[in-house]
Amino acid sequence: MPVIELVTSSGLGSLLGMRHALEPDHLAAVSTLVTGERSTAKAALLGACWGLGHTFSLVVVGTVLVVLRAEMPTRAADLFELGVALMLVGLGLRAMYVAARQGPAGPVHAHAHRGRLHVHPGAPAHIHIGTWTLARRPLLVGAVHGLAGSGALTALVLATLPTAAARLIYMALFGLGSTIGMAALSGVLGWPLARVGQHHALARAVSLAVGCVSTLLGIAWGYPLLARVF
């Protein structure tokens, strides 16, 4: 494959990945994750964690399919899509529950690392990898979205790119683009949410509204899939 063609297709993959971050299910999921944040930077970090989880599952499953030169079975793809729908419902219900239960200072999460208890006001549960701190929930949410999108992306690269190396590079850069796009989008969302967070009653109302939208979108997304899966 010519170098120019590879660079062009890879650049397109990154741009499509950024655009992929704007799909309705992604927006709904990430909105439920960042509504409790009072910092633009932290909101952007949550979006980046979503993107890392999304990229990981997308590349892993895509690599297997590319190596086998196979496409995702239709039933499996529908199951992954149904998983996304159920997750949207779960995230929406959780957002409404947290909004209803949180105190005047917002939610506080306490947990222990190596026997040492510490508290994160308003921060999600997270994991530590060396000196890196990654939000656990966005990683898992992104991974589920990546599974749902891996079949369509693999079918695209198998049909358009001639070599396994080019296909894998395209998928990796697609994932990188989605990570950058989601981090930027979450940061943009985080700015007004940080202002709203200064007014607790308004912040709770926003969280309830986002939870309702996510729940309704999940139901609308998943209902047609039930007939195909079951």
The 8 nearest C-alpha neighbors of each residue, nearest first, counted from 0:
[[1, 2, 5, 4, 161, 162, 165, 3],
 [2, 0, 4, 3, 5, 6, 7, 165],
 [1, 3, 5, 4, 6, 0, 7, 8],
 [4, 2, 6, 5, 1, 7, 8, 0],
 [3, 5, 7, 1, 2, 6, 8, 0],
 [6, 4, 2, 8, 3, 7, 9, 1],
 [7, 5, 9, 3, 4, 8, 10, 2],
 [6, 8, 4, 10, 5, 9, 3, 11],
 [7, 9, 11, 5, 10, 6, 4, 12],
 [10, 8, 12, 6, 169, 11, 7, 5],
 [11, 9, 7, 13, 12, 8, 6, 14],
 [10, 12, 8, 14, 9, 13, 15, 7],
 [11, 13, 173, 9, 15, 10, 14, 169],
 [12, 14, 176, 173, 16, 172, 10, 11],
 [15, 13, 11, 17, 16, 12, 176, 18],
 [16, 14, 18, 12, 17, 13, 19, 11],
 [17, 15, 177, 176, 173, 19, 13, 14],
 [18, 16, 180, 177, 176, 14, 19, 15],
 [17, 19, 15, 20, 16, 21, 14, 180],
 [20, 18, 16, 21, 17, 22, 15, 177],
 [19, 21, 177, 18, 17, 181, 22, 180],
 [22, 20, 19, 18, 26, 23, 25, 17],
 [21, 23, 25, 20, 19, 24, 26, 18],
 [24, 22, 26, 25, 27, 21, 216, 28],
 [25, 23, 27, 26, 22, 28, 216, 87],
 [26, 24, 28, 23, 22, 27, 29, 20],
 [27, 25, 23, 29, 24, 28, 30, 21],
 [26, 28, 24, 30, 213, 25, 29, 23],
 [29, 27, 25, 31, 30, 26, 87, 24],
 [28, 30, 32, 31, 26, 27, 25, 33],
 [31, 29, 27, 32, 33, 28, 26, 34],
 [30, 32, 29, 28, 34, 33, 94, 209],
 [33, 31, 29, 30, 34, 28, 35, 137],
 [32, 34, 36, 30, 35, 42, 31, 29],
 [35, 33, 36, 31, 32, 206, 30, 192],
 [36, 34, 33, 121, 37, 32, 206, 196],
 [37, 35, 33, 34, 38, 42, 121, 193],
 [36, 38, 193, 196, 35, 192, 39, 189],
 [39, 37, 41, 40, 193, 36, 42, 189],
 [38, 40, 189, 186, 190, 42, 41, 43],
 [41, 39, 43, 42, 38, 44, 186, 189],
 [42, 40, 44, 38, 43, 39, 45, 36],
 [41, 43, 39, 45, 189, 186, 44, 185],
 [44, 42, 186, 182, 185, 46, 40, 41],
 [45, 43, 41, 47, 46, 42, 48, 40],
 [46, 44, 48, 42, 47, 43, 137, 49],
 [47, 45, 182, 181, 49, 43, 185, 44],
 [46, 48, 182, 50, 44, 49, 45, 178],
 [49, 47, 45, 51, 138, 50, 46, 137],
 [50, 48, 141, 137, 138, 46, 52, 47],
 [49, 51, 178, 47, 53, 48, 52, 54],
 [52, 50, 48, 54, 53, 49, 55, 47],
 [53, 51, 142, 138, 141, 55, 49, 50],
 [52, 54, 141, 145, 142, 50, 51, 55],
 [55, 53, 174, 57, 51, 52, 56, 58],
 [54, 56, 52, 58, 57, 53, 51, 59],
 [55, 57, 59, 145, 142, 58, 54, 53],
 [58, 56, 145, 149, 54, 55, 60, 59],
 [57, 59, 61, 55, 56, 60, 62, 54],
 [60, 58, 56, 62, 61, 57, 55, 63],
 [61, 59, 63, 62, 57, 58, 56, 64],
 [60, 62, 58, 64, 63, 59, 153, 149],
 [63, 61, 65, 59, 64, 60, 58, 66],
 [62, 64, 60, 66, 61, 65, 67, 59],
 [63, 65, 69, 67, 61, 62, 66, 68],
 [66, 64, 68, 62, 67, 63, 61, 69],
 [67, 65, 63, 68, 64, 62, 163, 69],
 [66, 68, 64, 69, 65, 63, 62, 70],
 [69, 67, 65, 66, 64, 70, 157, 63],
 [70, 68, 64, 67, 65, 71, 66, 154],
 [69, 71, 154, 64, 72, 150, 153, 68],
 [70, 72, 150, 73, 76, 69, 75, 64],
 [73, 71, 75, 74, 70, 76, 150, 77],
 [72, 74, 76, 75, 77, 71, 78, 70],
 [73, 75, 77, 76, 72, 78, 228, 227],
 [74, 76, 78, 72, 77, 73, 79, 71],
 [77, 75, 73, 79, 78, 74, 80, 147],
 [76, 78, 80, 74, 75, 79, 81, 73],
 [79, 77, 81, 75, 80, 76, 82, 74],
 [78, 80, 147, 82, 76, 81, 77, 146],
 [81, 79, 77, 83, 147, 82, 78, 76],
 [82, 80, 84, 78, 83, 79, 221, 77],
 [81, 83, 79, 85, 80, 84, 86, 78],
 [84, 82, 86, 80, 81, 85, 87, 144],
 [83, 85, 217, 81, 221, 87, 86, 82],
 [86, 84, 88, 82, 87, 83, 89, 81],
 [85, 87, 89, 83, 88, 84, 90, 82],
 [88, 86, 217, 90, 84, 89, 85, 213],
 [87, 89, 214, 217, 85, 91, 86, 90],
 [88, 90, 86, 92, 87, 91, 93, 85],
 [91, 89, 93, 87, 88, 92, 86, 94],
 [210, 90, 92, 214, 213, 88, 94, 93],
 [93, 91, 95, 89, 94, 90, 210, 96],
 [92, 94, 96, 90, 91, 95, 97, 89],
 [95, 93, 210, 91, 97, 92, 96, 206],
 [94, 96, 207, 98, 92, 210, 93, 97],
 [95, 97, 93, 99, 98, 94, 92, 100],
 [98, 96, 100, 94, 99, 95, 101, 93],
 [99, 97, 203, 95, 96, 100, 101, 206],
 [98, 100, 96, 97, 101, 95, 203, 207],
 [101, 99, 97, 98, 96, 102, 106, 95],
 [102, 100, 106, 105, 97, 98, 99, 103],
 [101, 103, 105, 104, 100, 106, 99, 98],
 [102, 104, 105, 101, 199, 106, 200, 100],
 [105, 103, 102, 106, 101, 199, 107, 120],
 [106, 104, 101, 102, 103, 121, 107, 120],
 [105, 107, 121, 101, 120, 102, 108, 104],
 [108, 106, 120, 121, 119, 109, 105, 118],
 [107, 109, 119, 118, 120, 122, 106, 110],
 [110, 108, 118, 117, 119, 107, 116, 111],
 [109, 111, 116, 117, 118, 108, 112, 124],
 [112, 110, 116, 115, 114, 117, 113, 109],
 [111, 113, 115, 114, 116, 110, 117, 127],
 [114, 112, 115, 111, 116, 110, 117, 127],
 [113, 115, 112, 111, 116, 110, 117, 109],
 [116, 114, 111, 112, 113, 117, 110, 118],
 [117, 115, 111, 110, 114, 112, 109, 118],
 [116, 118, 109, 110, 111, 115, 119, 112],
 [117, 119, 109, 108, 120, 110, 107, 116],
 [120, 118, 108, 122, 107, 121, 109, 117],
 [121, 119, 107, 122, 108, 118, 106, 105],
 [120, 122, 106, 107, 119, 105, 35, 36],
 [123, 121, 119, 120, 108, 124, 107, 36],
 [124, 122, 125, 134, 121, 108, 136, 135],
 [123, 125, 135, 134, 122, 136, 108, 126],
 [126, 124, 134, 135, 133, 123, 132, 127],
 [125, 127, 133, 132, 135, 134, 128, 124],
 [126, 128, 132, 131, 129, 133, 130, 125],
 [129, 127, 131, 130, 132, 126, 133, 125],
 [128, 130, 131, 127, 132, 126, 133, 112],
 [129, 131, 128, 132, 127, 133, 126, 125],
 [132, 130, 128, 129, 127, 133, 126, 134],
 [133, 131, 127, 126, 128, 130, 125, 134],
 [132, 134, 126, 125, 135, 127, 48, 131],
 [135, 133, 125, 136, 137, 124, 48, 126],
 [134, 136, 125, 138, 137, 124, 126, 133],
 [135, 137, 139, 138, 134, 140, 124, 123],
 [138, 136, 49, 140, 139, 48, 135, 141],
 [139, 137, 52, 49, 48, 141, 135, 136],
 [138, 140, 142, 136, 141, 137, 52, 143],
 [141, 139, 137, 143, 142, 138, 136, 144],
 [140, 142, 53, 49, 52, 144, 138, 139],
 [141, 143, 53, 52, 145, 139, 56, 144],
 [144, 142, 146, 140, 145, 141, 139, 83],
 [145, 143, 141, 147, 142, 146, 53, 83],
 [144, 146, 53, 57, 142, 148, 56, 143],
 [147, 145, 143, 149, 144, 148, 56, 57],
 [146, 148, 79, 144, 80, 145, 149, 76],
 [149, 147, 145, 146, 150, 151, 144, 152],
 [148, 150, 57, 152, 146, 151, 61, 147],
 [149, 151, 71, 153, 152, 148, 154, 70],
 [152, 150, 154, 153, 149, 148, 155, 71],
 [151, 153, 155, 149, 154, 150, 148, 156],
 [154, 152, 150, 156, 155, 151, 61, 149],
 [153, 155, 151, 157, 152, 156, 70, 150],
 [154, 156, 152, 158, 153, 157, 159, 151],
 [157, 155, 159, 153, 160, 158, 166, 154],
 [158, 156, 154, 155, 159, 160, 153, 166],
 [157, 159, 155, 156, 154, 160, 161, 153],
 [158, 160, 156, 157, 155, 161, 154, 166],
 [161, 159, 156, 157, 162, 166, 158, 165],
 [160, 162, 159, 163, 0, 165, 157, 166],
 [163, 161, 165, 164, 160, 166, 0, 157],
 [162, 164, 166, 165, 167, 65, 161, 66],
 [165, 163, 167, 166, 162, 168, 169, 161],
 [164, 166, 168, 162, 163, 167, 169, 160],
 [167, 165, 163, 169, 164, 168, 156, 160],
 [166, 168, 170, 164, 169, 165, 171, 163],
 [169, 167, 171, 165, 170, 166, 172, 164],
 [168, 170, 9, 166, 172, 167, 171, 12],
 [171, 169, 173, 167, 172, 168, 174, 166],
 [170, 172, 174, 168, 173, 169, 167, 175],
 [173, 171, 175, 13, 174, 169, 170, 12],
 [172, 174, 16, 12, 13, 170, 176, 171],
 [173, 175, 54, 177, 171, 172, 176, 16],
 [176, 174, 172, 178, 173, 177, 171, 179],
 [175, 177, 13, 16, 17, 173, 179, 174],
 [176, 178, 16, 17, 180, 174, 20, 175],
 [179, 50, 177, 175, 181, 176, 47, 180],
 [180, 178, 182, 176, 177, 181, 183, 175],
 [179, 181, 17, 177, 183, 178, 182, 20],
 [180, 182, 184, 46, 178, 20, 183, 179],
 [183, 181, 46, 43, 47, 179, 185, 184],
 [184, 182, 186, 180, 181, 185, 179, 43],
 [183, 185, 181, 187, 186, 182, 180, 188],
 [186, 184, 43, 188, 182, 46, 187, 42],
 [185, 187, 43, 189, 39, 183, 42, 184],
 [186, 188, 184, 185, 189, 190, 183, 39],
 [189, 187, 185, 186, 190, 191, 184, 192],
 [188, 190, 39, 186, 192, 42, 187, 191],
 [189, 191, 39, 193, 192, 188, 187, 186],
 [192, 190, 194, 193, 189, 188, 195, 187],
 [193, 191, 195, 189, 194, 190, 196, 188],
 [192, 194, 37, 196, 190, 191, 195, 38],
 [193, 195, 191, 192, 196, 197, 190, 37],
 [196, 194, 192, 197, 193, 202, 198, 191],
 [197, 195, 193, 202, 198, 194, 199, 192],
 [196, 198, 195, 194, 199, 193, 202, 37],
 [199, 197, 196, 201, 195, 200, 202, 194],
 [198, 200, 202, 201, 196, 197, 203, 103],
 [201, 199, 203, 202, 198, 204, 196, 103],
 [200, 202, 204, 203, 199, 198, 205, 195],
 [203, 201, 199, 205, 196, 204, 200, 195],
 [202, 204, 206, 98, 200, 201, 205, 207],
 [203, 205, 201, 207, 202, 206, 208, 200],
 [206, 204, 208, 202, 207, 203, 209, 201],
 [207, 205, 203, 209, 204, 208, 34, 98],
 [206, 208, 95, 210, 204, 205, 209, 203],
 [209, 207, 205, 211, 210, 206, 204, 212],
 [210, 208, 212, 206, 211, 207, 205, 31],
 [91, 209, 211, 94, 207, 213, 95, 208],
 [210, 212, 208, 214, 209, 213, 91, 215],
 [213, 211, 209, 215, 214, 210, 216, 208],
 [212, 214, 91, 216, 210, 27, 211, 87],
 [215, 213, 88, 91, 217, 211, 212, 216],
 [216, 214, 218, 212, 217, 213, 211, 219],
 [217, 215, 219, 213, 218, 214, 220, 212],
 [216, 218, 84, 87, 220, 88, 214, 215],
 [217, 219, 215, 221, 220, 216, 222, 214],
 [218, 220, 216, 217, 221, 222, 215, 223],
 [221, 219, 217, 218, 84, 216, 222, 223],
 [220, 222, 84, 224, 218, 81, 219, 223],
 [221, 223, 224, 225, 219, 218, 220, 226],
 [224, 222, 225, 221, 226, 220, 227, 219],
 [225, 223, 227, 221, 222, 226, 228, 81],
 [226, 224, 228, 227, 222, 223, 229, 221],
 [225, 227, 229, 224, 228, 223, 222, 221],
 [228, 226, 224, 225, 229, 223, 77, 74],
 [227, 229, 225, 226, 224, 74, 77, 78],
 [228, 226, 225, 227, 224, 74, 78, 77]]
